[in-house]
Amino acid sequence: MTAELVRGQNHPLSQARLEIRISAGTPVAAAAALSDENGRIHGTEWVAHPGAPVQPGLEVSRQAAADHRLAVDLDAMTEAVHRVSVLLALPAPDGGAGPARFGAVAAPFVAVTGLDGTEVASYTITGLDLESAVVALELYRRQGAWKVRAVGQGYAGGLAELFADQGLAEAAQLASGIDEAVARGLARSVQAPPPRTSEGDRSRQAA
C-alpha cells in the first residue's frame, strides 16, 4: 500500500534500487543532489542534472519534461552521502521576463517506486506560489537504514538560491549551467521546419 505523504512526513524504504517518478503537468527540469549529514553539498560533482545527468547511484533526465523517471541506487552511495534530494525547477520563460512560478501551474506529484513500478510513497507538492525551484523530497540515511521524507521547500530565487542554501559555493554557476542545458534541450525538442525546395531557394535568390 502506497504511503501518501504530507510535508515533513517520512516513510521507511526497504529497497535500494528505486525510481522517482515525477508528474508536473508542465515541463520542469529535474535534478538530484547528494549531501552529507548536515545537508551540505560538497561540490558540483555531487549534483546530477540535465547537463551532467549521471552521477554514482543517480541518473536524471537530460531535458525538461512534464514527466520524469529518475533512477536511484542507494547501495552505490558512498558513506559520506547521507541525503539524496530530488529537485524540480521551472525553465525561465521565453523573453527573459523573470522566472516562472510554481503557483501558476498544477501542483507537481512525486512518487517513489520499486523497479517493478510498485509505489512505495507519494507526495503532491502543494502550497507553492512565487517559487521557481523546489526540493520535492529527500531520501536520507538514519542508523544504517534509508527513509524518504516529503520536503516541499520552495525557492523564489530558483536553483541558485536553493544550491546556496545547501552550502554549495558554486551555486550561481551551477544554476546557470543547468539553465543553459535545459534551454538547449528545449531547443532540440522543437520540431524542425520542413526542408526548403529548390524552387523556394531560387525564388528567394531572385528576390
N, C-alpha and C positions, 0 to 999 in steps of 0.2 A: 504493500500500500504506500502510495506517494505521500511524503510529508509536505504539506503546503505551508511554507514558512512565512512568517511576518518579520518585519525589520527587527534585527537583533536576535532572532531565534536561531538555534543551531540544531544539527542532526548528525548522528554518527555515520561514518562511511565504512562499509565492510569490504569494499573493492578498491584495488589500487589503480586499475585502468578504467578510466571514465571518459564520458563525453559531456561537454557543456553545450546545451542546445539553447540558442537564443532566437527569439521571435520578436521583432521590433515594429513591424508594420511600415517601416521606412528604412532606407539604407543607413546603417550605422557601421562604424569601424569597431572591430573587436580586438582586444589585446589581453595579455595576461602577464602580471608582474610577480616575480619572486621576491620575497623579503625575509629578513631574519626575525628572531623572536621579539624584536622591538618594532617590527613593521617597517624597517628601513630597507630601501632598495640600494644595493651596493654599487651598481653601475648599469650602463645601458644594456650590457650583455645579460642582465637579469630580467629583461623585458622581451617577450615575444609579441611582435606587432606586424602590420602589413608590410613594412619594409624589411623585416627580419623575422619571418613567420615561424621559424623552427628554433627552439632552444631545448636543452636537455629536459625531457619529460613533458614538453609542451609543443603544440602545433596549433596555429591560428590561421584564419583566412587571410589571403593576400589583398583583398579589396573590400570595400564597404558593401553590405548587402542587408536585406531585411531579415534573412535567416542565416544563422551560422551554426557550425558544429566545431567546437574546439576539442582537441584531443589532449588528455592529461594522463600521465603515468606517474603516480606518486612514488612508486618504488625507484624511479630514476632520479628523484630529487636528492641532492647532497644533504649531508647532515646540517649544513649551515642554513638551509631553507626551512623555514617554519610556516610560511604562508604563501598561498598562491591566490592572488587577487584577480578576478575577472573584471575587465574594464570595458566600458562602452563609451563611444564618443560620436557626436553628430558631425558630419563633414560641414565645413563652413559653406554657407550658401554662395551661389554664383554672384559675382559683382562685389564681393568683399564687404557686404553690408553688416558685418559683425556676425558673431556665432549664432547658429540656430539654438533653439532651446527645447528641452525635453517636455516642457509644459505645453508645447504646441502640437505634440504628436501623441499617438497612443502609448500607453504605459508598456514598457518592454517586459517580456516574460522570459525567465531564465530557468532552465531545468538541468539538474544533474542526473545523468542516466548511466546505466551499465552499457557495455559494448553491444548487448543484445537489444538496446533501446528501452529497457525497463526503467521507468522513472524512479529515482531514489528520493529526490527532494525538488521542489519547485518554488519559485518566488516571482511575484508580479511587483515590479518596482513602481509604486505609486507615490504621490506627494511631491513630484519634481515640478519645477517651474522654470526659472531662468537658467538652470544648469545645462551645459552642453557636453559634460563628461560626468561619468558616474562609476563608482566602484559598486558593481552589481552584487557580488557575493565573494566570499573567500573560503578557500579550503585551508584548514590550519591544523598543525600538529600539536597534540597535547598528550603528554605522558605516553609517548610511543604510538598513539592512535590518531587517526585523522578524522576531522569533522568538517561539515560545511556550515557556514553562518550567512544569513541574509544580511547584507550591509545597507545598500541603497544610499550611500553617501555621494551627493552630487556636488559639482564644482562649476560655478558660473564662469570661472576663468579657464575652463576647458582642461585639456590634458596637461598643459604647462603647470597650472595650479595644482592639479592632482598629483603629478610627479614630485613637485616641490614639497607638497605636504607629506610625502613619503620619504623625504630626505635625499632625493636624487639631485646631485649637484648639476647635472646636465639636463635639467628638466625642460628648459625652454628649447634647447637644441633638439632633444628627442621628440618633443611635441611637434616641432616644425618639420622634422624628418617624417614623422607619421602622417602629417597633413599632406606633405608632398607625395608620399607613396599612395595615399588614398586618392588624391587628385589624379595621379597617373592611372590608377585602376579604374576610376570613373570615366576617364577619357577613353580608355581601351574598351569600356563596356558600351560606348555609343556606337550605334550601327554605322558602318562605313557608307558614304554616299555611293550611288551606282557609278560604275566606270563611264567616263566620257566616251562618246563615239568619235570616230574620225571626222564625221561631218560637223559635230559640235566644235571640235578643235579648229577646223578650218574656218567656220563662221566667226569664231572668236578672234582668230588671227586677222581675218578680213576686216572686222570691226575695228 
